[in-house]
């Protein structure tokens, strides 16, 4: 099995059960929350990640999961929109004083 990083998106995550699946171009890969970096919160649907795949019995499992910054046009537009809203809020707060 490859020990190099692959990329995918979180397809599904069940917080109650502590596991989910990462969609890749070939198949969905199982992951357990203990292999996910929780510093920035729980996994979110469509969040981009990179990971190493290992065999877990006769199935595949993702380990060493890392978040990947989404640089797509849609993500950039969303970041700009969020930034603009925070600037607008700050200006309005100062204006109301």
HUVEN-V978204 format. One record per residue. N is the residue number from 0. RES is the residue in one letter. SS is DSSP state (H for helix, E for strand, C for the rest). Layout:
BEGIN
{{N;RES;SS} {N;RES;SS}}
END
This chain:
BEGIN
{{0;X;C} {1;X;C} {2;X;C} {3;X;C} {4;X;C} {5;X;E} {6;X;E} {7;X;E} {8;X;E} {9;X;E} {10;X;E} {11;X;E} {12;X;E} {13;X;E} {14;X;C} {15;X;C} {16;X;C} {17;X;C} {18;X;E} {19;X;E} {20;X;E} {21;X;E} {22;X;E} {23;X;C} {24;X;C} {25;X;C} {26;X;C} {27;X;E} {28;X;E} {29;X;E} {30;X;E} {31;X;E} {32;X;H} {33;X;H} {34;X;H} {35;X;C} {36;X;C} {37;X;C} {38;X;C} {39;X;C} {40;X;C} {41;X;C} {42;X;C} {43;X;C} {44;X;C} {45;X;C} {46;X;C} {47;X;E} {48;X;E} {49;X;E} {50;X;E} {51;X;E} {52;X;E} {53;X;E} {54;X;E} {55;X;E} {56;X;C} {57;X;C} {58;X;E} {59;X;E} {60;X;E} {61;X;E} {62;X;E} {63;X;E} {64;X;E} {65;X;E} {66;X;E} {67;X;C} {68;X;C} {69;X;C} {70;X;C} {71;X;C} {72;X;H} {73;X;H} {74;X;H} {75;X;H} {76;X;H} {77;X;H} {78;X;H} {79;X;H} {80;X;H} {81;X;H} {82;X;H} {83;X;H} {84;X;H} {85;X;H} {86;X;H} {87;X;H} {88;X;H} {89;X;H} {90;X;H} {91;X;H} {92;X;H} {93;X;H} {94;X;H} {95;X;H} {96;X;C}}
END
